Amino acid sequence: MAQEPTQKKTPAARKSSTPARQSASARTTASAGQAEGVRRVAIIGGNRIPFARSNTAYSQISNQELLIGALRGLIDRYGLEGEQIGEVAAGAVIKHSRDFNLTREAVLGSGLAPETPAYDVQQACGTGLEAAILIGNKIALGQIDSGIAGGTDTTSDAPIGVNEGLRKILLEVNRKKTLGDRMKVLAKLRPHHLVPLIPENSEPRTGMSMGEHTQITAREWNIPRDEQDKLAYESHQNLAKAYDKGFFDDLMTPFAGLTRDNILRADTSLERMAQLKPAFDRNGGTMTAANSTALTDGSSAVLMASEDWAKAHKLPVKAYLTYSQTAAVDYVNKKEGLLTAPIYAVPQMLERAGLSLQDFDFYEIHEAFAAQVLFTLKAWEDEEFCRKRLGLSKALGSIDRSKLNVNGSSLATGHPFAATGGRIVASLAKMLEQKGSGRGLISICAAGGQGVTAILERD
Ligand SMILES: CC(=O)SCCNC(=O)CCNC(=O)[C@H](O)C(C)(C)COP(=O)(O)OP(=O)(O)OC[C@H]1O[C@@H](n2cnc3c(N)ncnc32)[C@H](O)[C@@H]1OP(=O)(O)O
């Protein structure tokens, strides 16, 4: 990497400069060395609806209905009909202005007790995981005993805004009291005012899409096309196998005629993938429709609780949320890679947990793009980068790739932005339950140069 170091602080210096964040976000709760008065945060289980390629099965369905779909399945699975839950935190990355508190509206339509408080969270693609961390911290501190974290997104039903000129005219019309005055304002209307504002998948400060940003970082890290295609291919194979062995039977409820993610291509081949044209840079770009996530509609929800609440409800605990960490990079002035923040968040979290990168049974690295996963792993293997940029004494090292995204990830499931965190938390908790004990790492990159990471454990 040619860029200048941006994080020169030693881990100790970092620690003293952000005391409040450490206590609140780093240690949600833990089995060992647990702070007094901090409770363990149990993951009871999750539910999602099958994810759908945009403009397919859910094209006529709103975000609110999608979120209700995930909540309904969770309510049925865990006997929560009419139950008052401590809090529900969820969100959508793209929502209509009418959905000012989308989560509350979804709760009112879900079958949970109407006295259940609910609110929206927004942390781009990290929304679902951030919601789980929020709920987890409140459970850990004894502020609530149970909670649901979730997320939903639909790019099929994306809001279309009126352009600035028309908006100003309409507001002015609204302020006028007489018909005559209103007509005078309306007379200012010109054809160009009718051009709509279509939502864009681009960063407001650069005007570049996430794919364009990521293609630049992929090039800086020399991530070959065939490695990206292979990762995408394996994601599809792993997801197909997970369906075949019934992994999703108690993690998913059919919705609007779908019983499986319809982005999954169990029959794709590396040869077919190799033929695809670059999607974000025609001049030698390595990222394509196959090794990038497709635009997706879907939702997810995860039930979390204190151990006492779980016991009282006779609900077994699948895993515990023990650590979390968010980080951000300066992709505007320092030109750091837009989706590189998890590269920083993970070592900070590991340091606090007293763990190494190799101390995990499962790695769930959200596949925003295959290249993002690959440059994240490459950065952790790069001694110079780890010393200069992460303030470490040596490289974090490699992971055992057979433990990575073993039941498929976003390239195969799709990525309805805010729903991805809930999908991953629920799947990982189940993987730990199936294994009997162990530890899993979650890493999610997000727009705005941010990253949200967490650790789940089962003892
Ligand atoms: C923090 C974050 O998470 S950032 C990530 C946020 N998400 C994004 O930015 C979304 C990025 N993705 C996109 O913008 C779009 O999906 C794009 C631009 C990559 C591709 O869009 P499209 O060109 O509309 O994709 P489309 O589905 O039509 O696929 C194009 C071709 O690839 C083929 N294809 C797609 N996936 C595969 C696959 N796995 N195997 C084989 N062929 C495939 C399709 O069949 C299609 O072929 P055709 O042209 O012969 O019909």
PDBQT file of the ligand as one rigid body, heavy atoms in Angstrom, charges set to zero:
ROOT
HETATM    1  C1  LIG A 501     -21.121  -1.855   2.650  1.00  0.00    +0.000 C 
HETATM    2  C2  LIG A 501     -21.711  -2.607   1.542  1.00  0.00    +0.000 C 
HETATM    3  O1  LIG A 501     -22.282  -3.630   1.728  1.00  0.00    +0.000 OA
HETATM    4  S1  LIG A 501     -21.465  -1.948   0.041  1.00  0.00    +0.000 SA
HETATM    5  C3  LIG A 501     -22.407  -2.933  -1.060  1.00  0.00    +0.000 C 
HETATM    6  C4  LIG A 501     -23.661  -2.241  -1.362  1.00  0.00    +0.000 C 
HETATM    7  N1  LIG A 501     -24.250  -2.855  -2.540  1.00  0.00    +0.000 N 
HETATM    8  C5  LIG A 501     -24.012  -2.404  -3.752  1.00  0.00    +0.000 C 
HETATM    9  O2  LIG A 501     -23.307  -1.445  -3.948  1.00  0.00    +0.000 OA
HETATM   10  C6  LIG A 501     -24.663  -3.151  -4.880  1.00  0.00    +0.000 C 
HETATM   11  C7  LIG A 501     -23.671  -3.467  -5.931  1.00  0.00    +0.000 C 
HETATM   12  N2  LIG A 501     -24.273  -4.161  -7.044  1.00  0.00    +0.000 N 
HETATM   13  C8  LIG A 501     -24.761  -3.532  -8.139  1.00  0.00    +0.000 C 
HETATM   14  O3  LIG A 501     -24.750  -2.311  -8.213  1.00  0.00    +0.000 OA
HETATM   15  C9  LIG A 501     -25.291  -4.394  -9.269  1.00  0.00    +0.000 C 
HETATM   16  O4  LIG A 501     -25.694  -5.631  -8.754  1.00  0.00    +0.000 OA
HETATM   17  C10 LIG A 501     -24.204  -4.594 -10.379  1.00  0.00    +0.000 C 
HETATM   18  C11 LIG A 501     -23.889  -3.248 -11.041  1.00  0.00    +0.000 C 
HETATM   19  C12 LIG A 501     -22.917  -5.167  -9.824  1.00  0.00    +0.000 C 
HETATM   20  C13 LIG A 501     -24.708  -5.593 -11.422  1.00  0.00    +0.000 C 
HETATM   21  O5  LIG A 501     -25.931  -5.153 -11.882  1.00  0.00    +0.000 OA
HETATM   22  P1  LIG A 501     -26.603  -5.805 -13.159  1.00  0.00    +0.000 P 
HETATM   23  O6  LIG A 501     -25.724  -5.645 -14.352  1.00  0.00    +0.000 OA
HETATM   24  O7  LIG A 501     -27.994  -5.282 -13.231  1.00  0.00    +0.000 OA
HETATM   25  O8  LIG A 501     -26.614  -7.341 -12.763  1.00  0.00    +0.000 OA
HETATM   26  P2  LIG A 501     -27.357  -8.547 -13.427  1.00  0.00    +0.000 P 
HETATM   27  O9  LIG A 501     -28.063  -9.279 -12.357  1.00  0.00    +0.000 OA
HETATM   28  O10 LIG A 501     -28.147  -8.107 -14.606  1.00  0.00    +0.000 OA
HETATM   29  O11 LIG A 501     -26.160  -9.448 -13.897  1.00  0.00    +0.000 OA
HETATM   30  C14 LIG A 501     -25.389  -9.134 -15.045  1.00  0.00    +0.000 C 
HETATM   31  C15 LIG A 501     -25.026 -10.438 -15.729  1.00  0.00    +0.000 C 
HETATM   32  O12 LIG A 501     -24.223 -11.199 -14.835  1.00  0.00    +0.000 OA
HETATM   33  C16 LIG A 501     -24.763 -12.507 -14.716  1.00  0.00    +0.000 C 
HETATM   34  N3  LIG A 501     -24.474 -12.985 -13.366  1.00  0.00    +0.000 N 
HETATM   35  C17 LIG A 501     -24.730 -12.355 -12.195  1.00  0.00    +0.000 A 
HETATM   36  N4  LIG A 501     -24.329 -13.125 -11.174  1.00  0.00    +0.000 NA
HETATM   37  C18 LIG A 501     -23.818 -14.262 -11.724  1.00  0.00    +0.000 A 
HETATM   38  C19 LIG A 501     -23.274 -15.437 -11.177  1.00  0.00    +0.000 A 
HETATM   39  N5  LIG A 501     -23.136 -15.595  -9.841  1.00  0.00    +0.000 N 
HETATM   40  N6  LIG A 501     -22.848 -16.402 -12.021  1.00  0.00    +0.000 NA
HETATM   41  C20 LIG A 501     -22.972 -16.253 -13.349  1.00  0.00    +0.000 A 
HETATM   42  N7  LIG A 501     -23.497 -15.155 -13.929  1.00  0.00    +0.000 NA
HETATM   43  C21 LIG A 501     -23.912 -14.179 -13.113  1.00  0.00    +0.000 A 
HETATM   44  C22 LIG A 501     -26.245 -12.322 -14.976  1.00  0.00    +0.000 C 
HETATM   45  O13 LIG A 501     -26.861 -13.514 -15.382  1.00  0.00    +0.000 OA
HETATM   46  C23 LIG A 501     -26.252 -11.299 -16.062  1.00  0.00    +0.000 C 
HETATM   47  O14 LIG A 501     -25.980 -11.965 -17.279  1.00  0.00    +0.000 OA
HETATM   48  P3  LIG A 501     -26.762 -11.541 -18.620  1.00  0.00    +0.000 P 
HETATM   49  O15 LIG A 501     -26.349 -10.113 -18.870  1.00  0.00    +0.000 OA
HETATM   50  O16 LIG A 501     -26.262 -12.512 -19.614  1.00  0.00    +0.000 OA
HETATM   51  O17 LIG A 501     -28.210 -11.667 -18.280  1.00  0.00    +0.000 OA
ENDROOT
TORSDOF 0
